[in-house]
């Protein structure tokens, strides 16, 4: 699997946006909230019970109206109402955090929210004279807790990165208010439940990363009609057939690996002319590869290994002239390997073991 392109895509968009923010983060050394756990490692049974109790109370209201009842000290002075709302949102989130082993939120104190660790401010898009919270990055914090509905108050938020933590529960309903969200990375956490359909209501979203969680059930077909550039939903518990409109997606990278996307690989895949990398490995697909994949001239990585694909490799695969990595191993493919594969000008790695091929080109 080629990783550099995916990482570059992510880092490039994040870097460009953070350059635009032009902020400096000042970290102060403050004491932790009484609920914080200073040690690393797993949660105790008592801590797990506490989280479950908070979640049951919090998500009882399906419309997400239950809040953390943040009280704003009247002595605090805020530069504008948006920063006051940000203070409420971040204090509510701090209350919803049980364990912060690296003390990333220890300095989330006072009205200067732009100085909080992991919080980035910039001029508002609708009024350059107003400073507002535009980005949050708490990646690799090992933080345990959940996301409160008050985060919907961060209406100017464009970047939300919390990968590699221990957040659980569901995605707040009030995320529907985050109309400027551009990058959403919830990967490598403990989120569960159905696909968070509130994501479909984010009009400017381009980068979606839900991988390595415990989401389950079906993925709404509307996801593939959204104007996204990257979709990562691998390593969850999604179970459904890829819909016919799969090929409508304009993404350049899509990773669906290690779910249960059974059924057929839709012929509409051939319509994804912007697609550069697709990884469908270990899903349980039981069908043939459509000959339409020959139209994917920008494809560099094509991985459908560890499925139950049958039939032959289509001769049209020779039209994938940008292909560098081709992996069809561990399937039930048969027949002869097309000679057109040998003529692919950029192919570096072709893995076809554990199939029923009867011959290969000289």
Buried (B, 14 or more C-beta within 10 A) or exposed (E): BBEEBBEEBBEEBBEEBBEBBEBEBEEEEEEBBEBBBEEEEEBEEEBBEBBEEBBEEBBEEEEBEBBBEBEEEEEEEBBBEBBBBBBBBBBBBBBBBBBBBBBBBBBBBBBBBBBBBBBBBBBBEEEEEBBBBBBBBBBBBBBBBBBBBBBBBBBBBBBBBBBBBBBBBBBBBBBBBBBBBBBBBBBBBBBBBBBBBBBBBBEEBBBBBBBBBEBBEEBBBBBBBBEBBBBBBBBBEBBBBBBEBBBBBBBBBBBBBBBBBBBBBBBBBBBBEBBBBBBBBBBEBBBBBBBBBBBBEBBBBBBBBBBBBBEBBBBBBBBBBBBBBBBBBBBEBEEEBBEBBEEBEEBEEBEBEEBEBEEEEE
